[in-house]
Structure formats: C-alpha cells, structure tokens
Amino acid sequence: LLCQPDVSEAKGCRDKAMLELLYATGIRVTELVTLKLTDVNIKLGFIECHDGDRVRTVPVAEVAQRALSRYITEVRDDMSGGSDYLFFNCKGAPMTTGILEDNKVLCG
C-alpha cells in the first residue's frame, strides 16, 4: 500500500506523505485532514494534533518525515491556494474525511 503512490506526480507525492504519516503515527483520518502547516515540526520529528482545547504531540518516524518533507518542499505550495492546512485535494481545497469513503482511497 505504501509503495502504490506515484511520487513523480504531485498527487502521488501528497498521497505518499499522507499514507506514511498515517502508518507511522497511528493518527485518525480526521486528525490528518485537519493538520495545519504550523502543526508540523520535521526538524524535531513530531506533529501536533488538536482536539478542541487539547493538543497531542505525536512523534513521526524518519520515513514519514522524509515523505512529508518532500511533499511540503516540492508539492504543497502548488496545491495549497494560500491556505494554512497541510493537505489539499486536486482542486486546491483542504482535504476532508471523505477521502476514504466510497472505496476511493485518497482520490481527493
């Protein structure tokens, strides 16, 4: 599953980062799609997941850090439309939890 995205394309690079992050951290899809760029600290290797007033700091494995770093430096700006969310669909809108519905994994 982790080898399926074609990282030579923007969408594949995004999908790889999302899958690696989900696998490495165990965060929920709702936490993944609500991450903002400011919630990511690649240098120190963690992300912050927000749930109301609570903040949970989650360590990120090196493989996921590399995939996330590549996505942020090479792809995100072209997909973001100026938003501060971390992940976007192909239309430039923030991702939603619907990415895993209707058997269309990460089709967003």
ZADOVEX-840236 format. One line per 3 residues: number of its first residue (from 0); for each residue x, y, z of C-alpha. Coordinates in steps of 0.001 Angstrom, whole numbers. Layout:
% ZADOVEX-840236
NUM = X,Y,Z ~ ... .
***
This chain:
% ZADOVEX-840236
0 = 0,0,0 ~ 2792,2424,879 ~ 4503,1797,-2462 .
3 = 1410,2475,-4596 ~ 1538,6285,-4967 ~ 3489,7550,-7979 .
6 = 5749,10090,-6266 ~ 6806,11565,-9612 ~ 3386,13272,-9698 .
9 = 2148,15902,-7229 ~ -892,13847,-6199 ~ 1258,10767,-5640 .
12 = 3736,12720,-3533 ~ 843,14016,-1423 ~ -703,10552,-1115 .
15 = 2631,9027,-97 ~ 3082,11651,2628 ~ -444,11068,3913 .
18 = -119,7266,3956 ~ 3322,7331,5587 ~ 2081,9765,8225 .
21 = -984,7654,8989 ~ 1098,4470,9182 ~ 3948,5968,11232 .
24 = 1839,7824,13772 ~ -1461,5990,14090 ~ -3376,9274,13991 .
27 = -7016,9282,12911 ~ -8009,10417,9411 ~ -9865,13361,10943 .
30 = -6640,14426,12655 ~ -4710,14024,9406 ~ -7023,16193,7319 .
33 = -7207,18945,9951 ~ -3429,19270,10325 ~ -2058,22692,9539 .
36 = 1430,23502,8354 ~ 2181,25024,11762 ~ 1386,21655,13407 .
39 = 4411,20039,11749 ~ 7957,20137,13085 ~ 10051,17992,10772 .
42 = 13385,19010,12300 ~ 12361,17708,15719 ~ 10249,14885,14254 .
45 = 6759,15475,15604 ~ 3305,16747,14725 ~ 656,18297,16957 .
48 = -2907,17020,16728 ~ -5599,19347,18048 ~ -8870,18142,19518 .
51 = -10791,21092,20923 ~ -8652,22551,23686 ~ -6364,19526,23885 .
54 = -3121,19220,21937 ~ -1418,15865,21459 ~ 2227,15743,20387 .
57 = 2912,12706,18202 ~ 6401,11559,17135 ~ 6918,10916,13413 .
60 = 9218,8150,12118 ~ 12061,9077,9740 ~ 10472,7523,6648 .
63 = 7323,9570,7186 ~ 9425,12674,7901 ~ 11161,12297,4534 .
66 = 7879,11815,2656 ~ 6329,14773,4467 ~ 9356,16971,3863 .
69 = 9327,16186,150 ~ 5615,16947,-66 ~ 5999,20266,1771 .
72 = 9028,21469,-183 ~ 8087,20229,-3667 ~ 4303,19994,-3912 .
75 = 2278,21688,-1189 ~ 2619,25297,-2323 ~ 1279,24462,-5777 .
78 = -1759,22691,-4278 ~ -2482,24966,-1305 ~ -4101,28046,-2791 .
81 = -2628,30003,130 ~ -4412,28039,2864 ~ -2634,27017,6060 .
84 = -3888,23416,6025 ~ -1283,20745,5340 ~ -3078,18567,2777 .
87 = -5256,19536,-188 ~ -7317,17817,-2834 ~ -6589,18222,-6550 .
90 = -8829,21294,-6675 ~ -6821,23129,-4008 ~ -9391,22734,-1233 .
93 = -8469,21282,2175 ~ -8926,17521,2393 ~ -11980,16068,4123 .
96 = -12650,12767,5832 ~ -14446,11724,2627 ~ -11054,10752,1171 .
99 = -11568,7212,2413 ~ -15266,6897,1602 ~ -16820,5136,-1386 .
102 = -13739,2903,-1844 ~ -11808,5830,-3343 ~ -8734,5851,-1146 .
105 = -7033,9245,-1352 ~ -8741,10125,-4630 ~ -9436,13656,-3319 .
***
